[in-house]
Amino acid sequence: MSDKKIIFLDVDGTLIDYEAKLPLSAEQAVNEARKKGHLVYICTGCSKAEIMQRDFRTMKLDGMIGANGGYVENNGKVILHQSISVEEVKHIVDWCNNRHIGFYLEANSGMYINDYFLTDGPEAMAKYVLGKGKKIEDIEAFKSNSVNQYIHLPTEKLYRDDVNKVSFVLHSYQDHLDSIQEFPDLIAHTWGGKDEQALFGDLGPKGITKRHAIEVLLKYLNRDVKDTIAFGDAKIDLSMFACCHYNVAMGNGGKEIKEAADYITTDVNDDGLYHAFEHLKLI
């Protein structure tokens, strides 16, 4: 066991708030921890293209785990990358279009949407932010701007071979249940708003989890799991908690993640990350 720790941070609701803003105290905590020799990685469901659109200001990282574990990068070097086959992507695209469901394909090169996401997406993203307790001053402006980060393509251009994961808007929870039956060779999750209400479904390669990705990275680094600390706010982070030595839940986190935590800090916008880094003497 080393006194230099390996820190894994979920992104939305942990490192940044639900409006994708990085608290100054979180930026400071990460930079100070790295100066002391600790390694800091983000561990997120987002793919690299989405992360690259975040404004992290001066904050630097040692690498990232993306796509819920389908992508691992250390100091710019790709350690693991498992994507969905183009045949499965075509199947998902056609299935969603037949049901008039909006979706976005998550690739490292960008986030690609179908026609239906232009109407489904803004509404779902507004529900996501509002459900996390945030206020939206101008709801119409928010909806209008919410699709700016995506690339709208015709159907034939959506049959891609570089897709890490697919997120789609749930018209009802039955869409998620039907996706489990329709895509038995993929893993299906949901994510969303208040109390982790299901607003979106997502589909990715089986066998890919945050836990698996952390194990791959630790083996590459030749580091002991006893040196790991994980931070999260949602059920999807439980696999990360299952393999890390010490686990911190955010004050804004859900019931299940708090029950699995060794320590519960304050909310993401109440300097939660900084307080936890201080408590653990990482800074």
Order of alpha helices (4+ residues) and beta strands (2+ residues): beta-alpha-beta-alpha-beta-beta-beta-alpha-beta-beta-alpha-alpha-beta-beta-alpha-beta-beta-alpha-beta-alpha-beta-alpha-beta-alpha
